[in-house]
Structures are given as structure tokens and as C-alpha cells.
Amino acid sequence: MRAPTTEPGTDGVYRWYVLGVLTLTSLFSVADRLVLSILLEDIKAEFVLTDGELGLLTGAAFSLLYITFGFPFARLADRATRRTIVAASLSVWSLMTMLCGAAVGFVSLFAARMGVGIGEAGSGPAGQSLLADYFRRDQLARAMGFLTLGATLGTAAGLVAGGMLAERFGWRMAFVLLGMPGILLGILIYTTIREPERGRYALGGAAEAVQRPLGETIRKLLRNRVYVGLVAGFSVQIMIGYAIAIWMAPIMLRGFGVSIGMVGLFLGLAFVVGGIPGPIIGGYLTDWLVKRDERWRAWLPGLASTACLIPLAMGLMAGGFGAFLALFAFSYGVFLLSQAPILSLLQTSLDASERAFGVAMALFFNNLVGQAFSAGLIGWLSDRWTPQFGPDALKAAVFAVCALGGLGSLAIFAWTAQQMKRAATVP
């Protein structure tokens, strides 16, 4: 397949083609990462695991290698061909997803999940850095909003396809069949995406694209208060996203007595209904608001992450299946208003030479706090609260962690907005 002929970086169709392919890459990234959530109950029964062990599989097993390999891959992406890094990463994590289906127990599944983490470590920073060189600063939030659709649709795809495949073929074949398409997509990326000029839309121009020594880069990032606040706020608020993506399927399976296929289908649809408008509206809303005040890139995530807690609590307390799904979908849509401003601020607060490494640093804390810590904490709380709350212990644990993420991020993003004002006044 040949790529469109429009030159990269123009206002033609080619940049949208690149955005579409990278969005599809994000879809497979999240689907392969989170398909485990719909399979947890089957795996728990076969391997006789606790919720705490399930928390380790969904969190630490993936995140340990993801955050470790993210830095060298990102450092490479700030000077090498980003297209090749994305294509290779996609192929590796797809293969490791397939190997999850060959697990014979907790240890082997843990190891395979670590392999998925290694593969996915290279994709996000390189892909986001690519988009920053295809879309102008005033268009970047909406581009990142569309990119976020990949994560939303990937969550839905992992649930729907994983549930249906597991019901028909078993949980092992669900891993195998979901991993296979990613290898083909990796070939498509390598053969059709062209590398744009690095730093073409940066405020300092292409001169910003000259990579500094590693120590100097790290020191510069740590002195960047806007970036530090953004990373802290992102890592705390994403606890909400991972909590609901990982644990909603087990909550439904335990609380409503429906099959794994039905849970995958209806929960996946709920993710789509809430997840498609959320990031798109967030992207356009951000581009409109920042014309009035750039600090909306920080204010909006904090407000959205707090506002989503109310419908989430109502959904977890709902006794009916339909009411639960409707409230959850609305809560998820509100939460996703936050992603476009976060991702656009992540790029606009960095020089072109440090974008991929800066994203990797953000993803390090994102996965360490947002996924590994929160998933493990929810599993631990669920086990500890079961004597007190019975079957509602998992619901209580999920909401407790989401409340911590929402309220904590509101405070951190408010501080980040203050730093943006301070940075704007410094000559």
C-alpha cells in the first residue's frame, strides 16, 4: 500500500493519514494492554489467584518494564527515525500479547506481560513527537484529542473482542487473536509513514531539535515547573482511567450475573459512547479556551477529573445494569475532556529536542502511579475490605482510588496553572 502523495507537514491529507495510523496504533496498544481486564475472572479461576495477584498482573507486570525501557527508547526517538521505532515497538508488543496465551501460571503470565510492557515503551513518546511536527501549535490539542480516541476505542475493542473471543475460544486464544493484527500494522507504518523535519513548528524552530547531553536534558526538565506540575497532575489523575479500565469488568461480572461476552459487549459500548465525544470535545474546547488564556490547558484537566467523580459514584451505587452503564459512560466522557489539554501542554511545554524523552518521563510516573500503584492498591483494598463490605468491597476500593486521583489532580493542576502564569511573565 502506498502512502498519500501530499508532502508531510502541509495542510493536506497526509498529516491526517499519519494521525489516523498512529491513532490505530494507540488502539492496539491499549487493547493489548487492557484485554487482560475482561479475562481476569477466567484467569483467576484457572490459576486460583487473589485480587491482589490480579492487581500485580494488571499493574506492576506491565509497568515495571514499560517504565524502565521507556527512557532509552525515548532518548533514541529524539534523534533517530521515529517511524521505525513505532513500527518495531508495535510488532514486539503484539508478539508478546500472543505469548500471554501460552502462560501456564502466575509467573509465566507475569513474564509475558512484562514483554508487552517492553514493546509498548517505545511507541507513545515517538508517536506524540511525530504529531508535534505534523500539526501546528494552534491545532495540536485537537490532533491529540483524536489520538486519544485510539485509547478509548482500544479499551472498547479489548473488552468487546476479548469477551467474545474468550467466550467462544477461551481466554488463551483471545490473547493470540488480538495480538496478530498489530504485526501487520507495524509493517504498514514502516512502509508508508515519512519522517517530518524535527522541530518544524517549535517556537525556536528546527534549532531546538539539536539533542542535548542526557544530564543537561534531565536538569532542564526538572527546572521546568510547568512540565513538573503537568507530570505530577497527569500521573495522579490517570489513576481514574486505569481504575475503571481495569476493574469495571470484574465489578460487572461479580455484581450483575451476566456472561463475559455480554460484559465485554456492553462495557465496550459504554466506553465508546462516553469515550468518542469526550476527547474530541476536549480538543476543540481546549483550542478555543487557550485563545483566551493558555492556562486552560491545566485548568480543564483538573476540573474534568473532579467532575467525573459524581456520576461515577452514582453508577457504582446503581442497582440496575442499564443505569450503571449509562452513568459510567457519562463519567468516562467527562474524564476524557482532560486528555487533549494534557497531551498538548506536554508538547508545548518542551523543546523539540526533548519531546520524546519528556513524554517518557511523564509516562514513567503515569504508569508507576496511575497503573502499577493504583491497580495494586485497589486489589489490596478489595481483599482487606471484603469482610466489611462483602461483594461491594471492589466497588468501594475503585471509588476510593478514583477520588484520590480526582481531588489530588485538581490541586496539582491548579498549581501548574500558576507556574504557567509565572513562566509567561519571566523575560
Backbone torsions as a table, in degrees:
resi	resn	phi	psi	omega
1	MET	NA	131.9	-179.6
2	ARG	-96.0	146.1	179.6
3	ALA	-76.5	158.1	172.8
4	PRO	-56.1	153.1	-171.4
5	THR	-89.8	-10.5	178.8
6	THR	-58.9	135.5	-177.5
7	GLU	-65.5	143.2	-179.6
8	PRO	-64.5	145.5	176.7
9	GLY	89.8	-5.6	178.6
10	THR	-88.6	-178.2	178.5
11	ASP	-88.7	13.0	-178.8
12	GLY	-82.4	-161.6	-171.8
13	VAL	-80.8	-19.0	-171.5
14	TYR	-63.2	-40.8	-179.3
15	ARG	-63.7	-31.9	176.9
16	TRP	-73.6	-31.1	173.1
17	TYR	-62.9	-45.5	178.1
18	VAL	-61.3	-45.6	178.0
19	LEU	-59.1	-41.8	179.4
20	GLY	-62.9	-44.0	-179.4
21	VAL	-67.3	-40.7	178.6
22	LEU	-69.2	-32.0	174.5
23	THR	-65.5	-40.7	176.4
24	LEU	-64.2	-36.8	175.8
25	THR	-62.3	-43.9	177.1
26	SER	-61.5	-37.2	178.1
27	LEU	-57.9	-50.5	-179.1
28	PHE	-68.0	-32.2	178.2
29	SER	-59.7	-50.4	-177.0
30	VAL	-74.2	-37.3	178.6
31	ALA	-61.2	-45.7	-179.2
32	ASP	-70.6	-28.4	179.6
33	ARG	-76.1	-40.4	-170.4
34	LEU	-104.5	-2.1	176.1
35	VAL	-59.2	-25.9	178.8
36	LEU	-56.6	-32.1	-175.3
37	SER	-62.6	-39.2	-179.8
38	ILE	-75.8	-16.8	-178.2
39	LEU	-99.3	-1.6	-173.3
40	LEU	-58.1	-43.8	-176.1
41	GLU	-66.3	-38.8	176.8
42	ASP	-66.6	-42.6	179.6
43	ILE	-66.8	-41.2	178.5
44	LYS	-58.8	-42.6	-179.4
45	ALA	-68.4	-42.5	-177.2
46	GLU	-70.9	-41.3	-176.2
47	PHE	-96.7	-2.4	179.2
48	VAL	55.4	66.7	-175.8
49	LEU	-109.7	160.9	173.7
50	THR	-94.2	168.3	174.7
51	ASP	-62.9	-32.7	176.8
52	GLY	-62.0	-42.3	178.0
53	GLU	-68.3	-36.1	175.3
54	LEU	-63.2	-37.8	176.9
55	GLY	-62.4	-37.3	176.8
56	LEU	-66.5	-40.0	180.0
57	LEU	-66.3	-41.1	-177.7
58	THR	-80.1	-24.1	-177.1
59	GLY	-108.7	-79.3	-171.8
60	ALA	-61.5	-39.2	-176.6
61	ALA	-57.3	-42.7	178.6
62	PHE	-78.6	-45.6	-168.5
63	SER	-72.0	-32.9	-175.9
64	LEU	-56.0	-48.6	-179.2
65	LEU	-82.3	-30.7	178.9
66	TYR	-59.2	-48.4	-177.2
67	ILE	-75.7	-26.9	179.9
68	THR	-72.0	-45.3	-177.0
69	PHE	-84.8	-13.1	-178.7
70	GLY	-60.5	-37.0	-177.0
71	PHE	-68.6	-51.8	178.3
72	PRO	-63.7	-36.1	177.6
73	PHE	-65.6	-40.2	180.0
74	ALA	-68.9	-40.3	177.1
75	ARG	-59.6	-39.9	176.9
76	LEU	-66.1	-39.5	-177.8
77	ALA	-66.8	-23.6	179.0
78	ASP	-78.2	-2.5	176.6
79	ARG	-139.1	-15.0	-176.4
80	ALA	-107.9	-176.2	-177.9
81	THR	-74.7	111.9	-174.7
82	ARG	-68.2	-34.7	178.3
83	ARG	-56.6	-44.9	-178.5
84	THR	-65.1	-38.5	179.8
85	ILE	-64.6	-43.9	178.8
86	VAL	-62.4	-45.8	-178.1
87	ALA	-62.3	-44.7	-179.7
88	ALA	-67.1	-41.5	179.7
89	SER	-61.3	-44.6	-179.7
90	LEU	-60.0	-42.6	-179.3
91	SER	-65.2	-40.1	-178.3
92	VAL	-67.1	-48.6	-176.6
93	TRP	-69.2	-28.6	177.1
94	SER	-66.1	-41.9	177.9
95	LEU	-63.9	-42.0	-179.6
96	MET	-69.3	-31.2	173.9
97	THR	-61.6	-42.6	178.2
98	MET	-62.0	-37.1	-179.0
99	LEU	-70.3	-20.2	175.4
100	CYS	-58.8	-30.8	-179.9
101	GLY	-69.5	-13.2	179.7
102	ALA	-96.5	4.0	-177.4
103	ALA	-61.8	144.3	179.5
104	VAL	-113.6	-0.6	-179.6
105	GLY	179.4	-173.2	-176.6
106	PHE	-59.5	-45.1	-174.4
107	VAL	-65.7	-46.9	-177.8
108	SER	-68.5	-35.4	176.4
109	LEU	-69.3	-38.4	176.1
110	PHE	-59.0	-43.6	-179.1
111	ALA	-65.5	-42.0	179.4
112	ALA	-65.0	-38.8	177.2
113	ARG	-65.4	-33.4	174.0
114	MET	-63.0	-37.6	176.8
115	GLY	-63.3	-39.1	175.3
116	VAL	-60.6	-40.3	179.2
117	GLY	-63.0	-39.6	178.0
118	ILE	-61.2	-45.8	-178.6
119	GLY	-64.1	-45.5	-175.7
120	GLU	-71.8	-16.0	-177.5
121	ALA	-61.4	-27.7	-174.7
122	GLY	-91.0	-13.3	-169.4
123	SER	-82.6	-51.6	-172.6
124	GLY	-58.7	-54.3	-179.5
125	PRO	-59.4	-43.8	-178.9
126	ALA	-66.4	-41.5	-179.0
127	GLY	-66.3	-44.1	179.2
128	GLN	-66.3	-37.1	176.8
129	SER	-63.6	-38.8	176.5
130	LEU	-59.2	-47.7	-176.8
131	LEU	-62.9	-33.7	179.3
132	ALA	-65.4	-17.8	176.2
133	ASP	-100.7	0.6	174.4
134	TYR	-107.1	-22.3	-176.5
135	PHE	-124.8	137.2	178.4
136	ARG	-65.6	163.0	-177.6
137	ARG	-56.7	-39.4	-177.5
138	ASP	-78.4	-4.3	178.9
139	GLN	-115.4	-4.5	-169.0
140	LEU	-69.5	-35.7	-178.4
141	ALA	-63.0	-42.9	-179.8
142	ARG	-69.4	-33.8	175.8
143	ALA	-63.7	-42.6	178.2
144	MET	-67.8	-30.6	175.5
145	GLY	-63.6	-43.1	176.9
146	PHE	-67.2	-36.9	177.2
147	LEU	-61.2	-37.1	178.7
148	THR	-62.8	-25.5	176.5
149	LEU	-57.9	-30.6	178.7
150	GLY	-60.9	-42.8	178.7
151	ALA	-65.6	-40.8	180.0
152	THR	-64.5	-50.2	-179.2
153	LEU	-68.0	-30.8	176.9
154	GLY	-66.6	-38.8	175.5
155	THR	-61.3	-46.1	179.5
156	ALA	-64.4	-42.9	-178.7
157	ALA	-64.0	-41.5	179.0
158	GLY	-61.9	-38.9	-179.6
159	LEU	-73.2	-49.9	-176.3
160	VAL	-67.3	-54.8	-178.0
161	ALA	-66.3	-41.5	179.6
162	GLY	-61.8	-43.0	179.6
163	GLY	-66.0	-44.4	-179.0
164	MET	-67.5	-43.0	-179.8
165	LEU	-67.2	-39.3	179.6
166	ALA	-65.8	-39.0	-179.9
167	GLU	-66.1	-33.5	-176.9
168	ARG	-92.3	-39.5	-172.5
169	PHE	-117.1	-10.0	-175.8
170	GLY	99.1	159.7	-174.0
171	TRP	-67.2	-27.2	-179.5
172	ARG	-67.1	-46.1	180.0
173	MET	-69.3	-25.1	176.2
174	ALA	-60.4	-43.5	176.4
175	PHE	-61.9	-45.8	-175.9
176	VAL	-63.4	-48.9	-175.2
177	LEU	-70.8	-29.1	177.3
178	LEU	-76.8	-25.8	-178.6
179	GLY	-80.4	-26.4	-172.9
180	MET	-61.7	-45.5	-175.5
181	PRO	-62.7	-26.5	-177.7
182	GLY	-63.1	-31.7	179.0
183	ILE	-65.4	-40.6	177.6
184	LEU	-66.1	-39.4	178.6
185	LEU	-65.3	-34.9	176.7
186	GLY	-60.4	-40.2	177.5
187	ILE	-64.9	-41.0	179.1
188	LEU	-61.5	-43.7	179.7
189	ILE	-61.8	-45.3	-176.7
190	TYR	-64.3	-33.9	-173.9
191	THR	-93.7	-15.1	-173.2
192	THR	-123.2	-14.8	-179.2
193	ILE	-96.6	130.9	179.1
194	ARG	-101.1	150.3	-178.6
195	GLU	-84.7	120.7	178.5
196	PRO	-80.3	169.3	174.9
197	GLU	-63.2	127.2	-177.8
198	ARG	-72.3	129.7	178.1
199	GLY	80.6	18.6	-174.1
200	ARG	-64.9	-28.3	-179.3
201	TYR	-110.3	8.0	178.1
202	ALA	-69.5	150.6	-178.1
203	LEU	-60.3	-34.2	179.6
204	GLY	-91.1	5.5	179.5
205	GLY	75.1	-168.7	-177.0
206	ALA	-63.7	-17.2	178.6
207	ALA	-61.7	-27.2	178.4
208	GLU	-68.0	-15.3	-172.2
209	ALA	-81.1	-6.4	179.6
210	VAL	-74.1	118.7	-173.4
211	GLN	-72.2	132.9	177.5
212	ARG	-87.3	165.3	172.8
213	PRO	-57.9	152.1	-174.0
214	LEU	-57.2	-47.0	-178.5
215	GLY	-61.0	-41.8	178.6
216	GLU	-65.2	-39.5	178.5
217	THR	-62.0	-45.6	-179.4
218	ILE	-63.8	-44.5	179.8
219	ARG	-62.5	-39.1	179.4
220	LYS	-66.2	-40.2	178.0
221	LEU	-64.1	-42.0	-178.6
222	LEU	-69.3	-25.2	176.6
223	ARG	-82.2	-13.3	-178.8
224	ASN	-84.0	96.4	-173.8
225	ARG	-65.6	-33.5	177.5
226	VAL	-62.9	-45.9	179.7
227	TYR	-64.3	-44.0	179.8
228	VAL	-61.1	-44.7	178.5
229	GLY	-64.5	-39.7	178.6
230	LEU	-62.2	-45.8	-179.4
231	VAL	-62.4	-43.7	179.4
232	ALA	-63.7	-46.2	-179.9
233	GLY	-64.9	-40.5	179.9
234	PHE	-63.2	-44.0	-176.9
235	SER	-67.5	-30.2	179.0
236	VAL	-80.8	-45.0	-176.9
237	GLN	-71.3	-25.6	-179.3
238	ILE	-73.5	-9.1	171.1
239	MET	-55.9	-33.8	178.3
240	ILE	-65.0	-48.4	-177.7
241	GLY	-60.1	-46.5	-179.1
242	TYR	-70.5	-35.1	179.9
243	ALA	-60.3	-46.7	-177.9
244	ILE	-77.4	-32.5	179.7
245	ALA	-68.6	-35.7	-175.7
246	ILE	-86.4	-39.7	-166.4
247	TRP	-106.8	-7.2	-179.5
248	MET	-66.1	-38.8	179.6
249	ALA	-62.8	-48.7	175.3
250	PRO	-59.1	-36.3	177.7
251	ILE	-61.2	-43.8	-178.8
252	MET	-69.4	-40.7	-179.8
253	LEU	-64.7	-36.1	-179.4
254	ARG	-82.0	-29.4	-171.2
255	GLY	-99.2	-20.8	-173.3
256	PHE	-120.8	-2.3	174.2
257	GLY	62.3	36.2	178.2
258	VAL	-108.9	164.6	-175.8
259	SER	-74.8	164.0	180.0
260	ILE	-64.2	-35.0	178.2
261	GLY	-66.6	-40.5	178.7
262	MET	-67.7	-40.5	177.5
263	VAL	-62.2	-46.6	179.4
264	GLY	-59.2	-44.0	-178.3
265	LEU	-65.2	-54.2	-173.4
266	PHE	-74.7	-35.6	176.5
267	LEU	-69.4	-38.0	175.9
268	GLY	-61.6	-41.9	177.4
269	LEU	-64.0	-37.4	177.6
270	ALA	-63.8	-39.8	176.5
271	PHE	-63.1	-37.8	179.8
272	VAL	-69.6	-47.7	-178.0
273	VAL	-59.4	-42.0	178.6
274	GLY	-85.3	-30.7	-170.1
275	GLY	-83.9	-24.5	179.8
276	ILE	-75.4	-51.9	-179.8
277	PRO	-69.0	-30.9	-175.3
278	GLY	-55.2	-59.7	-178.1
279	PRO	-69.1	-31.4	178.3
280	ILE	-67.1	-48.7	177.1
281	ILE	-60.9	-41.6	178.9
282	GLY	-60.4	-38.2	179.4
283	GLY	-67.2	-50.5	179.7
284	TYR	-66.9	-38.6	178.8
285	LEU	-63.4	-40.3	179.1
286	THR	-64.6	-47.6	179.9
287	ASP	-60.7	-30.9	177.9
288	TRP	-76.7	-43.6	-176.3
289	LEU	-69.3	-37.9	-175.7
290	VAL	-70.4	-14.0	173.0
291	LYS	-67.0	-23.3	178.3
292	ARG	-95.1	-38.3	178.9
293	ASP	-160.1	120.7	-178.0
294	GLU	-61.0	-22.3	-176.4
295	ARG	-69.2	-9.6	175.5
296	TRP	-63.2	-20.6	175.1
297	ARG	-63.9	-21.1	176.3
298	ALA	-103.1	-39.5	-177.6
299	TRP	-63.7	-45.7	-174.8
300	LEU	-60.0	-44.7	178.0
301	PRO	-59.9	-41.4	-179.9
302	GLY	-64.3	-42.3	179.8
303	LEU	-67.3	-43.8	-178.5
304	ALA	-65.5	-39.5	-177.7
305	SER	-68.5	-27.0	176.8
306	THR	-84.2	-41.8	-177.3
307	ALA	-63.4	-30.8	-177.4
308	CYS	-70.2	-14.6	-176.9
309	LEU	-68.4	-32.0	-176.8
310	ILE	-66.0	-55.3	177.7
311	PRO	-65.3	-28.0	177.6
312	LEU	-64.5	-45.1	178.6
313	ALA	-62.5	-41.7	179.1
314	MET	-63.4	-39.0	179.2
315	GLY	-66.7	-41.9	-179.9
316	LEU	-66.2	-26.3	178.8
317	MET	-90.2	-10.1	-176.9
318	ALA	-66.4	140.4	-180.0
319	GLY	-90.1	-19.8	-177.5
320	GLY	-98.4	147.6	-178.9
321	PHE	-63.0	-45.3	-179.0
322	GLY	-65.0	-43.5	179.4
323	ALA	-63.4	-40.6	177.5
324	PHE	-57.9	-48.2	-177.2
325	LEU	-65.0	-43.5	-177.7
326	ALA	-63.7	-46.1	-179.4
327	LEU	-68.0	-37.5	177.6
328	PHE	-64.1	-44.7	-179.7
329	ALA	-60.1	-42.2	179.2
330	PHE	-65.3	-43.6	178.8
331	SER	-60.5	-42.4	-179.1
332	TYR	-65.6	-40.2	177.7
333	GLY	-62.1	-42.4	177.7
334	VAL	-63.6	-43.2	179.0
335	PHE	-58.1	-40.3	-175.1
336	LEU	-75.3	-7.5	170.5
337	LEU	-58.7	-21.3	-173.9
338	SER	-80.5	-20.9	-167.2
339	GLN	-73.3	-43.3	-179.4
340	ALA	-61.9	-47.3	177.7
341	PRO	-63.9	-35.1	178.4
342	ILE	-64.3	-50.5	-175.9
343	LEU	-67.9	-35.5	178.4
344	SER	-70.3	-39.6	177.5
345	LEU	-66.3	-33.4	178.1
346	LEU	-60.6	-39.2	179.8
347	GLN	-79.7	-41.9	-176.1
348	THR	-73.4	-17.4	179.7
349	SER	-88.4	-0.4	-175.2
350	LEU	-121.1	152.7	170.4
351	ASP	-73.9	157.6	-178.7
352	ALA	-60.3	-30.4	-176.6
353	SER	-77.2	-7.9	-175.4
354	GLU	-126.9	8.7	-174.3
355	ARG	-62.6	-52.7	-176.5
356	ALA	-64.0	-42.3	178.7
357	PHE	-65.9	-38.0	177.4
358	GLY	-64.3	-39.3	175.5
359	VAL	-64.1	-41.9	179.5
360	ALA	-62.0	-40.0	177.2
361	MET	-62.2	-42.2	178.1
362	ALA	-64.2	-42.8	-179.5
363	LEU	-69.2	-27.2	175.4
364	PHE	-58.2	-54.4	-179.5
365	PHE	-73.3	-32.3	176.2
366	ASN	-55.4	-47.6	-177.4
367	ASN	-82.2	-33.5	178.7
368	LEU	-65.7	-47.3	-178.5
369	VAL	-89.1	-52.3	-172.6
370	GLY	-67.8	-36.3	-177.4
371	GLN	-106.7	-61.5	-174.2
372	ALA	-62.4	-51.6	-178.3
373	PHE	-66.5	-47.6	-174.9
374	SER	-68.9	-40.5	179.4
375	ALA	-64.7	-42.8	178.1
376	GLY	-66.7	-39.4	179.9
377	LEU	-64.9	-41.0	179.3
378	ILE	-64.0	-45.1	177.9
379	GLY	-61.5	-41.6	179.8
380	TRP	-65.7	-45.6	179.3
381	LEU	-63.3	-39.4	179.6
382	SER	-61.1	-45.1	178.2
383	ASP	-63.0	-40.9	-176.7
384	ARG	-73.9	-31.8	-176.0
385	TRP	-91.0	-6.3	-178.4
386	THR	-58.2	-43.0	177.8
387	PRO	-59.7	-29.6	-177.6
388	GLN	-88.3	-44.3	-173.5
389	PHE	-105.1	-10.5	179.3
390	GLY	64.5	-133.4	-177.4
391	PRO	-66.9	-13.6	178.6
392	ASP	-89.5	4.0	-177.0
393	ALA	-62.7	-40.5	-179.4
394	LEU	-66.3	-40.2	176.4
395	LYS	-59.6	-45.6	-179.5
396	ALA	-62.6	-40.0	-179.5
397	ALA	-66.5	-41.6	179.6
398	VAL	-63.2	-46.7	-177.7
399	PHE	-68.5	-35.5	178.8
400	ALA	-60.0	-43.9	-179.8
401	VAL	-70.8	-38.1	177.9
402	CYS	-64.7	-39.9	177.8
403	ALA	-63.3	-40.8	176.0
404	LEU	-60.3	-43.5	179.8
405	GLY	-66.5	-42.9	-177.5
406	GLY	-68.1	-50.6	-177.7
407	LEU	-69.7	-37.5	177.9
408	GLY	-64.5	-42.1	-179.1
409	SER	-69.0	-32.6	177.7
410	LEU	-58.9	-45.3	179.7
411	ALA	-66.7	-42.6	-176.9
412	ILE	-68.6	-42.2	-179.6
413	PHE	-69.6	-29.6	174.0
414	ALA	-63.5	-41.8	176.2
415	TRP	-63.9	-39.4	179.8
416	THR	-62.2	-40.6	178.2
417	ALA	-61.6	-37.1	176.6
418	GLN	-63.3	-38.9	179.2
419	GLN	-68.5	-32.2	176.5
420	MET	-65.0	-40.8	177.3
421	LYS	-65.6	-41.1	179.8
422	ARG	-64.0	-42.0	-180.0
423	ALA	-67.0	-33.0	-179.0
424	ALA	-70.9	-23.3	-178.7
425	THR	-92.6	-9.4	179.8
426	VAL	-81.0	122.8	-178.7
427	PRO	-67.5	NA	NA
